[in-house]
Amino acid sequence: MRYLTREWYDLCQRTHLHFGMRVHRGAQIRDEALYLRLYKRKEKEFIHWQRDVYNVDPRFMLEGDGAVMVPVEQFVSGDIREEDTMIYHMPDEEKEEIQKKIAEYDARPPFDVVNCKQEFKDNLEWSYADKGNQLPGELLAKIADIRVFALGYCTKEVMRELKKLSNENKRQMEHISNEYVQLQQSEDIPQDIRSRFGFHDCQVTEILFGEDMIIRLETRSGFTDFNKITLVAAETIKHEGQIVGSYWIYDELYRTDRGYEVHVLFSGVGDPECIIRCEDIIIAEE
């Protein structure tokens, strides 16, 4: 990757360091009683939220089958004509999937509070390390208790520094993004490839190597129905990490003398990355 690198991706994760944080006077010193009190408060909120999610009855997805569909431009303008509306009926396969979820819901065991508390504890311990990796040393030195900080509380001074750092990271991230967008606009990529080449959040299920490279994707978590990419006469320039099972997050596409050069950054163990040169790109739905 030339622009949307791992470093750029990490920078994206540090543009909202102050989100969810609250100023607390007690965060000025390390106070075990304060930490335990805040821990119990946050743990209670987590359990309440998890219980609500656990108790969501999937039957609600069957309500309103036969929804009215309206052209978006008329919805925005408010000029809705009855003759332009249509009824959307849920396909049978979607109903069958919901029925399976209902059966699983009815057979589920009671909500496990003990397991939920352990999950909260594990998440918080992970957050300790994550916060430490995201913040510069001089800012970490101003945090009296990283445990309290991980729970979402800090001093006014730290909050001020977090906002400043978030804004600096955002400016730098956007500067790199804008440079890449401008470069991409000058690349001679055919519209049929450019419009289809978008696989953010799709999971790689298979890669077949040969004269052509074939990549298959699970697209349910993505924003496309195209799940097969064929890179014709492919040459691997770089292949780092375990790509199968990882999620496609960012890509760069360049025109070359003999075709194209594809750069992809994945989300997975070690954030895998690959660079492939090929003569053509065929994108299809299987």
BATIVEX-715336 format. One line per 5 residues: number of its first residue (from 1); their letters; for each residue x, y, z of C-alpha. Coordinates in steps of 0.2 Angstrom, whole numbers. Layout:
<atoms>
NUM> A> X,Y,Z  ...
</atoms>
This chain:
<atoms>
1> MRYLT> 0,0,0  6,17,-4  -6,28,5  -19,18,14  -5,9,24
6> REWYD> -6,0,41  1,16,48  -14,26,40  -26,13,46  -19,15,64
11> LCQRT> -21,33,62  -39,31,58  -42,22,74  -34,37,84  -46,51,77
16> HLHFG> -59,49,91  -48,46,107  -60,57,117  -76,49,112  -85,41,126
21> MRVHR> -74,49,139  -80,59,154  -71,71,165  -71,65,183  -62,75,197
26> GAQIR> -57,58,206  -46,54,191  -32,65,197  -26,52,209  -25,33,210
31> DEALY> -39,29,221  -44,10,223  -61,14,231  -65,25,216  -60,12,204
36> LRLYK> -70,-1,211  -85,10,212  -84,15,194  -80,-3,189  -97,-9,197
41> RKEKE> -106,5,188  -99,1,171  -101,-18,174  -120,-15,178  -122,-5,163
46> FIHWQ> -114,-18,152  -125,-32,160  -140,-22,157  -136,-19,139  -131,-37,135
51> RDVYN> -147,-43,143  -157,-32,132  -148,-38,117  -150,-56,122  -169,-54,125
56> VDPRF> -172,-47,108  -186,-58,100  -182,-61,82  -201,-62,78  -201,-43,76
61> MLEGD> -192,-46,59  -208,-54,53  -219,-39,57  -224,-28,43  -220,-40,29
66> GAVMV> -227,-30,14  -218,-14,17  -222,1,5  -207,6,-5  -205,24,-12
71> PVEQF> -192,31,-24  -179,40,-14  -180,56,-23  -199,57,-19  -196,52,-1
76> VSGDI> -184,67,1  -195,79,-8  -211,73,0  -220,72,-17  -226,54,-15
81> REEDT> -238,48,-28  -248,32,-24  -245,25,-42  -226,26,-40  -226,16,-24
86> MIYHM> -223,-3,-23  -225,-17,-10  -210,-26,-5  -213,-44,1  -200,-54,11
91> PDEEK> -193,-68,1  -196,-86,8  -178,-89,11  -177,-74,22  -192,-80,32
96> EEIQK> -185,-97,34  -169,-89,41  -179,-79,53  -189,-95,58  -172,-103,62
101> KIAEY> -167,-89,73  -184,-90,82  -182,-108,86  -164,-104,93  -171,-90,103
106> DARPP> -185,-101,111  -172,-114,115  -159,-103,122  -153,-105,140  -156,-92,153
111> FDVVN> -145,-76,152  -128,-80,160  -124,-66,172  -108,-74,178  -101,-76,160
116> CKQEF> -107,-58,156  -96,-52,170  -81,-61,164  -83,-54,147  -84,-37,154
121> KDNLE> -68,-40,164  -59,-47,149  -64,-33,138  -58,-20,151  -41,-29,152
126> WSYAD> -39,-29,133  -44,-10,134  -29,-7,146  -17,-13,133  -26,-5,119
131> KGNQL> -26,13,127  -8,11,131  -4,7,113  -14,22,106  -7,36,117
136> PGELL> 10,44,117  20,42,132  19,60,138  0,59,139  0,42,147
141> AKIAD> 11,49,161  -3,61,165  -15,47,168  -15,42,186  -24,26,184
146> IRVFA> -25,18,167  -39,7,174  -51,22,177  -46,29,160  -51,13,152
151> LGYCT> -68,14,161  -70,30,152  -65,44,165  -51,56,165  -46,74,171
156> KEVMR> -50,90,162  -32,91,156  -31,74,149  -48,77,140  -41,93,132
161> ELKKL> -25,83,127  -36,69,119  -46,81,109  -31,90,103  -23,74,98
166> SNENK> -38,67,90  -40,83,79  -21,82,74  -23,63,69  -39,67,59
171> RQMEH> -31,81,49  -16,70,45  -28,55,40  -38,67,29  -23,74,21
176> ISNEY> -17,57,16  -34,52,10  -36,67,0  -20,64,-9  -25,46,-13
181> VQLQQ> -42,52,-20  -34,65,-31  -22,52,-38  -36,39,-41  -45,52,-51
186> SEDIP> -31,53,-63  -29,34,-65  -36,27,-81  -47,14,-73  -62,8,-84
191> QDIRS> -79,13,-76  -85,-5,-76  -70,-10,-65  -70,6,-54  -88,5,-50
196> RFGFH> -87,-14,-45  -71,-14,-36  -77,-11,-18  -76,-25,-6  -74,-16,11
201> DCQVT> -78,-28,26  -80,-43,15  -72,-59,21  -60,-69,10  -66,-87,10
206> EILFG> -54,-94,-4  -39,-89,-14  -34,-100,-29  -17,-98,-36  -13,-102,-54
211> EDMII> -10,-92,-71  -26,-83,-65  -29,-79,-46  -46,-81,-40  -52,-73,-24
216> RLETR> -69,-78,-17  -78,-67,-4  -92,-69,9  -101,-52,6  -114,-52,20
221> SGFTD> -105,-40,30  -99,-30,16  -108,-18,4  -108,-28,-13  -115,-43,-20
226> FNKIT> -100,-47,-31  -91,-61,-23  -78,-67,-36  -63,-58,-42  -52,-65,-56
231> LVAAE> -35,-57,-58  -30,-63,-75  -12,-68,-78  -8,-63,-60  9,-60,-53
236> TIKHE> 11,-59,-34  22,-45,-29  19,-46,-10  9,-58,1  10,-55,19
241> GQIVG> 0,-64,33  -15,-76,32  -27,-68,20  -40,-82,20  -52,-79,34
246> SYWIY> -47,-60,35  -58,-45,31  -55,-34,16  -54,-16,22  -44,-5,10
251> DELYR> -37,-6,-7  -28,4,-20  -30,1,-39  -17,7,-51  -16,6,-70
256> TDRGY> 1,-1,-77  8,-4,-94  2,-22,-94  -14,-20,-85  -17,-16,-66
261> EVHVL> -8,-17,-49  -20,-21,-35  -15,-17,-17  -26,-23,-3  -25,-21,16
266> FSGVG> -35,-34,27  -41,-34,44  -35,-50,53  -20,-57,63  -6,-45,59
271> DPECI> -16,-36,46  -12,-45,31  -7,-36,15  -5,-41,-4  1,-33,-20
276> IRCED> -4,-41,-36  0,-36,-54  -12,-43,-68  -18,-40,-86  -36,-39,-82
281> IIIAE> -49,-39,-68  -65,-49,-69  -78,-46,-55  -93,-57,-54  -107,-63,-43
286> E> -108,-82,-42
</atoms>
